[in-house]
Amino acid sequence: EFRRVLFRSGLLVTSAKAVRFFASRARELGLAKGFSTLNARILCVGPQSARAALEAGLPVHLTGSGRGDSESFLRELIAILPPSGRRFLLPQSDIGRDLVPNSLREAGAEVDVVEAYRNIPAPVDSEALRREILSGGLDVLTFASPSAVHNFFALLDQPARTAAQALLIAAVGKTTSRALEAEGALAQVIPELPSGAELLAALAEYVAQTRGVGNTS
């Protein structure tokens, strides 16, 4: 749960990947040695981002106790650490959502958003992917981010899209689930907490309950 603090500035960690790139760049610039004496609070959206911050050498002062998504994090942060008069730094990807910075600004904070990394789709043989989906070669689709959802469906023509929508689909969290809905797909599996381990556990439980243990085909 959150702990009350009095510092007037904070580093917002809403993504494990973003904090890793942020810390890596800080090390390149010779700034990482100051992490332990940083005069700011490190505010993490959930356990996964908090672990990434600790692994990067950053102290963690606040960790969201909700589902690990931006919406629940904001509610807790605004209630416990009123943003008015505070300044926050938010490293995120080039396609990061505006929800956190905009909400904090509306609440009276100053927010500096920096691009920690760029989200670039990996090269994919889209023709082979479409054939695999249409042939029934895939049983489950798993998605760990909204960008993965949009990049995946952008590769599909209508027949492959329709076939993909009929597969068992697992989303790492609510934000990713909403991205799937925007693509006309429904996530049957969403873990309580957004992490890879939780996603796999939830998927295994779903398969066991709906198809019988030992029969996952």
Buried (B, 14 or more C-beta within 10 A) or exposed (E): EBEEBEEEBBBBBBBBBBBBBBBBBBBEEEEBEEBEEBEBBBBBBBBBBBBBBBEBEBEBBBBBEBBBBBBBBBEBBBEEBEBEEBBBBBBBBEEBEEBBBEBBBEBEBBBEBEEBBEBEEEEEEBEEBBEBBBEEEBEBBBBBBBBBBBBBBEBBEEEBBEBBBEBBBBBBBBBBBEBBEEBEBEBBBBBEBBBEEBBBBBBEEBBEEEEEEEEBE
